[in-house]
Amino acid sequence: MDGNRDLLMSDLSVHQDETRRLVRAMMALTGLTASGLARASGLTPSTLNRFMHKNVGHTLSSRTMLALMAETFTQLKGRPAITLDPAAIAALAPAIPVYERGILDLAPDARALLTEFKSRAAPAGQSRATLSELPVLMAMSQGIDVGAGDFTRAPLKAARPPFLADDPLAFALLMPDASMAPRFDAGDMLYVSPSRSLEGAADVVVDKGAGFMVATLSGHSPTQVRLTTLTPRAKHTFERAKVKGVYPIVGLQRLGT
């Protein structure tokens, strides 16, 4: 399964690169180091330093990113956009609609500057799906039609990671327990892409119609899917006709990072 795990980590690496690009843009705009930006945002400096400079197995949480974004626009208060680094504005602009509501809650004076930044976003005609929030499901979420992209009953929303920007069926699932520890911990946010093939997939989410299950994919056929949980180690076999879907996990966000 090492090759399959590499595919998951490759998707995570893409998300990390996009997040680091956003953080570097914030650093360029504010003139702060990673430690300085973290400290000004009320975060532990090592949280950001480690992510920016070390090979880690997670990305930054939406809460952390919102704190960084809000502090960035607080720092920029009163500075006309024309005086700011245009490359950094262009890098940060696509993320503005995702965090805008939270930024305004924390920095209400940032509205005019946010509007200016959004005007520097991707060219007209870009899909709005790239700017929408990502639905977040729980293990026992009901009334979700993943195949139709109907997430109106999703209990939570989160920032959509760039590598899922054009995937209207994508969602996140909060890991409910320790059944996949140490691979995933309870509270981890798993990014799921139903649009992608199961070929080469390592870990999956099973849509049972009455909730969702996380497991490692052991094998599959047109009629069956074989899965393994890790803690305790157990094997499961589902008839394809009796589940609504089996979807590959393509990234994760560690609890508290």
GIKA-V949561 format. One record per residue. N is the residue number from 1. RES is the residue in one small letter. OMEGA is omega in whole degrees, 0 to 359 (NA if undefined). BURIAL is # if it has 24 or more other ideal C-beta (glycine too) atoms within 12 Angstrom, else .. D_FIRST is the distance of its C-alpha to the first C-alpha in Angstrom with 2 decimals. Layout:
((N;RES;OMEGA;BURIAL;D_FIRST) (N;RES;OMEGA;BURIAL;D_FIRST))
This chain:
((1;m;183;.;0.00) (2;d;179;.;3.84) (3;g;178;.;5.48) (4;n;179;#;5.15) (5;r;179;.;6.24) (6;d;179;.;8.67) (7;l;178;#;10.11) (8;l;181;#;10.98) (9;m;176;#;12.48) (10;s;177;.;14.28) (11;d;177;#;15.99) (12;l;180;#;16.88) (13;s;177;#;18.33) (14;v;179;.;20.49) (15;h;178;#;21.80) (16;q;180;#;22.56) (17;d;179;.;24.43) (18;e;180;#;26.46) (19;t;178;#;27.34) (20;r;178;#;28.40) (21;r;178;#;30.52) (22;l;180;#;32.29) (23;v;178;#;32.94) (24;r;177;#;34.32) (25;a;179;#;36.59) (26;m;178;#;37.88) (27;m;180;#;38.54) (28;a;182;#;40.44) (29;l;184;#;42.52) (30;t;185;#;43.47) (31;g;182;.;43.79) (32;l;170;#;41.85) (33;t;176;.;39.21) (34;a;179;#;35.88) (35;s;181;.;37.48) (36;g;179;.;40.67) (37;l;179;#;39.08) (38;a;182;#;37.04) (39;r;179;.;40.18) (40;a;181;#;42.32) (41;s;180;#;39.87) (42;g;181;.;40.02) (43;l;174;#;36.54) (44;t;183;.;35.66) (45;p;182;.;35.69) (46;s;179;.;32.68) (47;t;182;#;30.60) (48;l;180;#;31.16) (49;n;181;.;31.49) (50;r;181;#;28.12) (51;f;184;#;26.42) (52;m;190;#;28.47) (53;h;182;.;28.15) (54;k;174;.;25.02) (55;n;184;.;21.27) (56;v;183;#;20.46) (57;g;181;#;17.61) (58;h;171;#;19.97) (59;t;182;#;22.74) (60;l;180;#;26.33) (61;s;177;#;27.36) (62;s;180;#;29.85) (63;r;178;#;32.47) (64;t;180;#;32.11) (65;m;179;#;32.31) (66;l;179;#;35.35) (67;a;179;#;37.07) (68;l;180;#;36.60) (69;m;181;#;37.82) (70;a;179;#;40.81) (71;e;178;#;41.83) (72;t;182;#;41.59) (73;f;172;#;44.02) (74;t;179;#;46.22) (75;q;185;#;46.48) (76;l;183;#;47.36) (77;k;177;.;50.12) (78;g;180;.;53.26) (79;r;179;.;51.77) (80;p;181;.;52.18) (81;a;182;#;49.05) (82;i;181;.;50.97) (83;t;185;.;50.98) (84;l;181;#;47.20) (85;d;184;.;44.60) (86;p;179;.;44.00) (87;a;179;.;40.57) (88;a;177;#;39.43) (89;i;181;#;40.98) (90;a;180;#;39.20) (91;a;184;#;35.81) (92;l;188;#;36.51) (93;a;183;#;38.32) (94;p;181;#;35.44) (95;a;185;#;34.30) (96;i;182;#;37.84) (97;p;180;#;37.94) (98;v;186;#;34.84) (99;y;191;#;36.49) (100;e;183;#;40.13) (101;r;180;.;41.12) (102;g;178;#;39.80) (103;i;181;#;41.35) (104;l;175;.;44.70) (105;d;184;.;44.57) (106;l;182;#;44.20) (107;a;186;#;46.22) (108;p;180;.;48.61) (109;d;185;.;50.56) (110;a;189;#;47.63) (111;r;184;.;48.22) (112;a;181;.;50.14) (113;l;176;#;47.73) (114;l;179;#;44.74) (115;t;179;.;46.57) (116;e;180;#;47.19) (117;f;181;#;43.57) (118;k;180;#;42.42) (119;s;179;.;44.90) (120;r;184;#;42.99) (121;a;183;#;39.70) (122;a;182;.;38.14) (123;p;177;.;40.64) (124;a;180;.;42.21) (125;g;176;.;40.29) (126;q;182;.;36.88) (127;s;176;.;35.21) (128;r;179;.;36.01) (129;a;180;.;32.49) (130;t;184;#;31.49) (131;l;185;#;33.83) (132;s;176;#;33.32) (133;e;180;#;31.77) (134;l;177;#;28.44) (135;p;179;#;28.82) (136;v;183;#;27.25) (137;l;172;#;26.73) (138;m;181;#;26.72) (139;a;183;#;24.98) (140;m;178;.;28.33) (141;s;182;#;29.49) (142;q;174;.;31.64) (143;g;180;.;33.22) (144;i;176;#;30.35) (145;d;185;.;29.94) (146;v;183;#;26.76) (147;g;179;.;27.26) (148;a;182;.;30.74) (149;g;181;.;29.86) (150;d;180;.;32.28) (151;f;184;#;31.48) (152;t;180;.;35.13) (153;r;175;.;34.51) (154;a;185;#;31.67) (155;p;184;.;32.91) (156;l;173;.;31.93) (157;k;176;.;31.51) (158;a;176;#;29.77) (159;a;180;#;29.85) (160;r;179;#;27.79) (161;p;184;#;25.36) (162;p;183;#;26.18) (163;f;174;#;22.87) (164;l;187;#;23.76) (165;a;184;#;27.42) (166;d;182;.;27.77) (167;d;185;#;25.61) (168;p;180;#;28.20) (169;l;184;#;25.80) (170;a;175;#;23.65) (171;f;174;#;24.04) (172;a;177;#;22.91) (173;l;175;#;22.34) (174;l;181;#;23.42) (175;m;191;#;21.04) (176;p;188;#;23.52) (177;d;183;.;22.60) (178;a;185;.;20.45) (179;s;179;#;18.33) (180;m;176;#;15.12) (181;a;6;.;16.45) (182;p;181;.;15.66) (183;r;175;#;13.03) (184;f;178;#;15.95) (185;d;175;#;19.56) (186;a;181;.;22.42) (187;g;175;#;24.13) (188;d;175;#;21.33) (189;m;182;#;21.74) (190;l;178;#;18.73) (191;y;189;#;19.26) (192;v;181;#;18.65) (193;s;178;#;19.29) (194;p;181;#;20.31) (195;s;184;.;21.41) (196;r;182;#;17.99) (197;s;174;.;16.18) (198;l;180;#;13.31) (199;e;181;.;12.00) (200;g;181;.;8.83) (201;a;177;#;9.05) (202;a;183;#;6.76) (203;d;188;#;9.94) (204;v;169;#;13.22) (205;v;178;#;16.90) (206;v;176;#;18.82) (207;d;185;#;22.46) (208;k;182;#;24.31) (209;g;177;.;27.68) (210;a;181;.;28.86) (211;g;186;.;26.29) (212;f;182;#;22.65) (213;m;178;#;19.67) (214;v;181;#;16.43) (215;a;172;#;13.30) (216;t;180;#;9.56) (217;l;179;#;9.35) (218;s;180;#;8.91) (219;g;178;.;10.93) (220;h;177;#;14.12) (221;s;177;.;17.37) (222;p;184;.;20.66) (223;t;185;.;21.90) (224;q;170;.;19.17) (225;v;182;#;16.07) (226;r;188;#;14.09) (227;l;177;#;12.91) (228;t;168;#;12.33) (229;t;190;#;14.25) (230;l;185;#;14.06) (231;t;355;.;17.77) (232;p;181;.;18.98) (233;r;182;.;15.98) (234;a;179;.;16.82) (235;k;181;.;15.73) (236;h;174;#;17.42) (237;t;179;.;18.32) (238;f;170;#;20.28) (239;e;182;.;22.56) (240;r;183;.;22.13) (241;a;184;.;25.92) (242;k;175;.;26.08) (243;v;182;#;23.96) (244;k;180;#;24.97) (245;g;175;#;21.62) (246;v;192;#;17.86) (247;y;182;#;17.03) (248;p;171;#;14.08) (249;i;187;#;14.24) (250;v;178;#;14.79) (251;g;178;#;16.21) (252;l;176;#;17.85) (253;q;185;#;21.14) (254;r;178;#;21.60) (255;l;172;.;24.61) (256;g;179;.;27.68) (257;t;NA;#;26.54))
